[in-house]
Protein backbone atom coordinates (compact mmCIF):
# COMPACT_ATOMS: atom_id res chain seq x y z
CA UNK A 1 0.00 0.00 0.00
CA UNK A 2 1.40 3.39 -1.06
CA UNK A 3 1.59 6.15 1.52
CA UNK A 4 -0.32 9.30 0.64
CA UNK A 5 1.16 12.76 1.07
CA UNK A 6 -1.14 13.26 4.06
CA UNK A 7 0.10 10.08 5.71
CA UNK A 8 3.73 11.04 5.06
CA UNK A 9 3.10 14.43 6.67
CA UNK A 10 1.39 12.79 9.61
CA UNK A 11 4.29 10.47 10.31
CA UNK A 12 7.02 13.07 9.73
CA UNK A 13 5.48 15.88 11.74
CA UNK A 14 3.85 13.84 14.49
CA UNK A 15 6.99 11.79 15.15
CA UNK A 16 9.14 14.91 14.72
CA UNK A 17 7.01 16.67 17.32
CA UNK A 18 7.34 13.72 19.67
CA UNK A 19 11.13 13.77 19.19
CA UNK A 20 11.27 17.47 20.10
CA UNK A 21 9.05 16.72 23.12
CA UNK A 22 11.46 13.98 24.19
CA UNK A 23 14.36 16.45 23.97
CA UNK A 24 12.44 18.96 26.11
CA UNK A 25 11.60 16.26 28.66
CA UNK A 26 15.30 15.28 28.77
CA UNK A 27 16.21 18.95 29.39
CA UNK A 28 13.65 19.44 32.17
CA UNK A 29 15.77 18.09 35.07
CA UNK A 30 18.13 21.05 34.54
CA UNK A 31 15.25 23.34 35.60
CA UNK A 32 14.22 21.47 38.73
CA UNK A 33 15.14 22.89 42.13
CA UNK A 34 13.52 23.71 45.47
CA UNK A 35 11.54 26.57 43.93
CA UNK A 36 10.47 24.67 40.80
CA UNK A 37 10.48 20.93 41.59
CA UNK A 38 8.60 20.22 38.33
CA UNK A 39 10.92 22.42 36.24
CA UNK A 40 9.39 24.12 33.22
CA UNK A 41 5.93 22.83 34.18
CA UNK A 42 6.07 25.00 37.33
CA UNK A 43 6.76 28.03 35.11
CA UNK A 44 3.81 27.09 32.90
CA UNK A 45 1.41 26.81 35.82
CA UNK A 46 2.73 29.73 37.89
CA UNK A 47 -0.33 31.94 38.12
CA UNK A 48 1.33 35.07 39.53
CA UNK A 49 4.20 37.36 38.68
CA UNK A 50 5.68 36.71 42.12
CA UNK A 51 5.84 32.96 41.44
CA UNK A 52 7.30 33.45 37.96
CA UNK A 53 9.94 35.83 39.36
CA UNK A 54 10.90 33.31 42.06
CA UNK A 55 11.26 30.50 39.51
CA UNK A 56 13.28 32.64 37.12
CA UNK A 57 15.52 33.92 39.94
CA UNK A 58 16.23 30.32 40.96
CA UNK A 59 17.07 29.42 37.37
CA UNK A 60 19.30 32.49 37.08
CA UNK A 61 21.10 31.53 40.30
CA UNK A 62 21.62 27.99 38.95
CA UNK A 63 22.98 29.39 35.68
CA UNK A 64 20.25 27.86 33.51
CA UNK A 65 18.11 30.90 32.65
CA UNK A 66 19.43 31.15 29.09
CA UNK A 67 18.90 27.41 28.66
CA UNK A 68 15.32 27.88 29.93
CA UNK A 69 14.79 30.58 27.32
CA UNK A 70 16.09 28.18 24.67
CA UNK A 71 13.79 25.45 25.98
CA UNK A 72 10.78 27.75 25.78
CA UNK A 73 11.77 28.80 22.24
CA UNK A 74 12.12 25.10 21.35
CA UNK A 75 8.62 24.61 22.75
CA UNK A 76 7.34 27.17 20.22
CA UNK A 77 8.80 25.02 17.42
CA UNK A 78 7.43 21.83 18.97
CA UNK A 79 3.89 23.22 19.15
CA UNK A 80 3.71 23.86 15.42
CA UNK A 81 5.35 20.59 14.44
CA UNK A 82 3.35 18.35 16.80
CA UNK A 83 0.00 20.11 16.24
CA UNK A 84 0.37 19.96 12.46
CA UNK A 85 1.33 16.29 12.60
CA UNK A 86 -1.54 15.42 14.91
CA UNK A 87 -3.96 17.39 12.72
CA UNK A 88 -2.73 15.53 9.63
CA UNK A 89 -3.22 12.24 11.48
CA UNK A 90 -6.73 13.26 12.45
CA UNK A 91 -7.51 14.20 8.83
CA UNK A 92 -6.07 10.92 7.65
CA UNK A 93 -8.34 8.92 9.95
CA UNK A 94 -11.33 11.20 9.30
CA UNK A 95 -11.17 10.04 5.67
CA UNK A 96 -11.52 6.38 6.68
CA UNK A 97 -14.41 4.28 5.46
CA UNK A 98 -14.77 2.89 8.97
CA UNK A 99 -17.19 5.05 10.99
CA UNK A 100 -15.33 4.69 14.32
CA UNK A 101 -12.06 5.82 12.70
CA UNK A 102 -13.82 8.73 10.98
CA UNK A 103 -15.28 9.95 14.25
CA UNK A 104 -12.01 9.47 16.11
CA UNK A 105 -10.24 11.37 13.31
CA UNK A 106 -12.52 14.38 13.83
CA UNK A 107 -11.89 14.30 17.59
CA UNK A 108 -8.14 14.17 16.96
CA UNK A 109 -8.31 17.08 14.49
CA UNK A 110 -10.23 19.20 17.01
CA UNK A 111 -7.82 18.26 19.81
CA UNK A 112 -4.81 19.12 17.60
CA UNK A 113 -6.27 22.57 16.91
CA UNK A 114 -6.90 23.15 20.63
CA UNK A 115 -3.35 21.98 21.44
CA UNK A 116 -1.92 24.43 18.94
CA UNK A 117 -3.92 27.44 20.11
CA UNK A 118 -3.77 26.79 23.87
CA UNK A 119 -0.09 25.81 23.84
CA UNK A 120 0.91 28.85 21.77
CA UNK A 121 -1.04 31.13 24.13
CA UNK A 122 0.63 29.54 27.15
CA UNK A 123 4.13 29.42 25.70
CA UNK A 124 4.10 32.95 24.27
CA UNK A 125 3.10 34.21 27.71
CA UNK A 126 5.98 32.22 29.20
CA UNK A 127 8.40 33.37 26.53
CA UNK A 128 7.67 37.07 27.08
CA UNK A 129 8.22 36.70 30.84
CA UNK A 130 11.43 34.70 30.34
CA UNK A 131 12.85 37.12 27.78
CA UNK A 132 12.08 40.19 29.88
CA UNK A 133 13.09 38.36 33.08
CA UNK A 134 10.01 39.84 34.67
CA UNK A 135 6.84 38.09 35.78
CA UNK A 136 3.46 39.50 34.86
CA UNK A 137 0.26 38.68 36.72
CA UNK A 138 -1.72 38.88 33.48
CA UNK A 139 0.66 36.73 31.42
CA UNK A 140 1.17 34.23 34.25
CA UNK A 141 -2.58 33.98 34.78
CA UNK A 142 -3.26 33.43 31.08
CA UNK A 143 -0.51 30.78 30.85
CA UNK A 144 -1.77 29.00 33.97
CA UNK A 145 -5.31 28.99 32.56
CA UNK A 146 -4.19 27.65 29.15
CA UNK A 147 -1.93 24.95 30.65
CA UNK A 148 -4.59 22.37 31.67
CA UNK A 149 -6.55 22.98 28.44
CA UNK A 150 -3.41 22.32 26.41
CA UNK A 151 -2.52 19.25 28.47
CA UNK A 152 -5.97 17.71 28.09
CA UNK A 153 -6.03 18.36 24.35
CA UNK A 154 -2.52 16.93 23.96
CA UNK A 155 -3.46 13.73 25.79
CA UNK A 156 -6.63 13.46 23.68
CA UNK A 157 -4.68 13.84 20.43
CA UNK A 158 -1.83 11.56 21.49
CA UNK A 159 -3.90 8.68 22.82
CA UNK A 160 -6.50 9.25 20.09
CA UNK A 161 -3.82 8.76 17.45
CA UNK A 162 -2.52 5.63 19.18
CA UNK A 163 -6.08 4.25 19.32
CA UNK A 164 -6.69 5.15 15.66
CA UNK A 165 -3.48 3.43 14.58
CA UNK A 166 -4.47 0.32 16.55
CA UNK A 167 -8.01 0.31 15.10
CA UNK A 168 -6.63 0.72 11.57
CA UNK A 169 -4.17 -2.10 12.12
CA UNK A 170 -6.90 -4.39 13.45
CA UNK A 171 -9.17 -3.54 10.48
CA UNK A 172 -6.37 -4.25 8.01
CA UNK A 173 -5.58 -7.57 9.74
CA UNK A 174 -9.22 -8.65 9.33
CA UNK A 175 -9.28 -7.66 5.65
C-alpha atoms as one frame of an Amber mdcrd trajectory, in Angstrom:
protein
   0.000   0.000   0.000   1.401   3.385  -1.056   1.591   6.150   1.524  -0.316
   9.301   0.645   1.155  12.764   1.073  -1.145  13.260   4.062   0.103  10.076
   5.709   3.732  11.039   5.065   3.104  14.434   6.665   1.394  12.788   9.609
   4.291  10.470  10.309   7.023  13.072   9.735   5.477  15.882  11.741   3.846
  13.840  14.488   6.988  11.788  15.145   9.136  14.914  14.716   7.012  16.669
  17.325   7.343  13.719  19.673  11.127  13.773  19.186  11.267  17.471  20.099
   9.046  16.722  23.116  11.461  13.977  24.190  14.355  16.449  23.975  12.443
  18.959  26.108  11.605  16.262  28.655  15.296  15.282  28.771  16.214  18.946
  29.388  13.651  19.444  32.167  15.774  18.091  35.067  18.128  21.050  34.541
  15.254  23.339  35.597  14.219  21.471  38.727  15.138  22.886  42.127  13.519
  23.706  45.471  11.540  26.566  43.926  10.470  24.666  40.801  10.475  20.928
  41.593   8.600  20.225  38.328  10.921  22.417  36.245   9.389  24.115  33.223
   5.933  22.825  34.184   6.068  25.004  37.329   6.763  28.030  35.115   3.812
  27.091  32.899   1.409  26.813  35.821   2.726  29.735  37.886  -0.330  31.936
  38.116   1.326  35.071  39.530   4.201  37.365  38.683   5.676  36.710  42.122
   5.836  32.956  41.438   7.302  33.453  37.956   9.940  35.833  39.361  10.899
  33.310  42.064  11.260  30.497  39.512  13.284  32.637  37.122  15.518  33.916
  39.940  16.226  30.325  40.962  17.071  29.422  37.373  19.301  32.487  37.081
  21.098  31.529  40.299  21.616  27.993  38.951  22.982  29.387  35.681  20.248
  27.862  33.507  18.106  30.902  32.647  19.427  31.153  29.090  18.896  27.412
  28.659  15.322  27.875  29.926  14.794  30.577  27.316  16.094  28.183  24.666
  13.792  25.449  25.985  10.779  27.749  25.781  11.771  28.796  22.238  12.118
  25.104  21.346   8.623  24.610  22.749   7.337  27.165  20.224   8.802  25.021
  17.418   7.433  21.829  18.973   3.895  23.216  19.151   3.709  23.864  15.423
   5.354  20.587  14.441   3.348  18.354  16.798   0.004  20.114  16.240   0.366
  19.961  12.458   1.331  16.291  12.599  -1.544  15.417  14.911  -3.961  17.387
  12.717  -2.732  15.526   9.628  -3.221  12.245  11.484  -6.731  13.256  12.445
  -7.505  14.202   8.829  -6.073  10.920   7.649  -8.337   8.916   9.947 -11.334
  11.204   9.301 -11.172  10.041   5.666 -11.519   6.383   6.679 -14.414   4.276
   5.459 -14.775   2.885   8.968 -17.191   5.052  10.994 -15.333   4.690  14.315
 -12.061   5.819  12.705 -13.817   8.729  10.983 -15.283   9.947  14.251 -12.010
   9.470  16.106 -10.237  11.366  13.314 -12.521  14.376  13.827 -11.892  14.298
  17.586  -8.137  14.168  16.956  -8.311  17.083  14.493 -10.230  19.202  17.007
  -7.821  18.259  19.810  -4.814  19.120  17.601  -6.268  22.573  16.910  -6.896
  23.149  20.625  -3.352  21.978  21.443  -1.923  24.432  18.942  -3.922  27.437
  20.112  -3.770  26.787  23.875  -0.091  25.807  23.838   0.905  28.848  21.774
  -1.036  31.132  24.126   0.629  29.543  27.152   4.131  29.423  25.700   4.102
  32.945  24.265   3.099  34.215  27.713   5.979  32.221  29.203   8.405  33.367
  26.532   7.666  37.069  27.077   8.221  36.704  30.843  11.429  34.699  30.343
  12.847  37.115  27.777  12.084  40.191  29.885  13.091  38.357  33.081  10.010
  39.839  34.673   6.838  38.093  35.779   3.459  39.501  34.858   0.263  38.677
  36.720  -1.721  38.879  33.479   0.657  36.725  31.423   1.173  34.226  34.246
  -2.575  33.985  34.780  -3.261  33.427  31.080  -0.511  30.782  30.851  -1.771
  29.004  33.966  -5.313  28.993  32.556  -4.192  27.646  29.154  -1.935  24.952
  30.645  -4.593  22.375  31.668  -6.547  22.978  28.435  -3.409  22.325  26.411
  -2.516  19.251  28.467  -5.974  17.712  28.093  -6.030  18.358  24.349  -2.517
  16.928  23.957  -3.458  13.729  25.794  -6.627  13.459  23.683  -4.678  13.839
  20.430  -1.829  11.555  21.492  -3.904   8.680  22.822  -6.498   9.247  20.095
  -3.825   8.756  17.449  -2.524   5.634  19.178  -6.076   4.249  19.315  -6.689
   5.148  15.656  -3.478   3.433  14.585  -4.472   0.320  16.547  -8.011   0.309
  15.097  -6.631   0.719  11.571  -4.169  -2.101  12.117  -6.897  -4.386  13.446
  -9.168  -3.536  10.483  -6.366  -4.254   8.007  -5.581  -7.574   9.743  -9.223
  -8.647   9.328  -9.284  -7.663   5.652
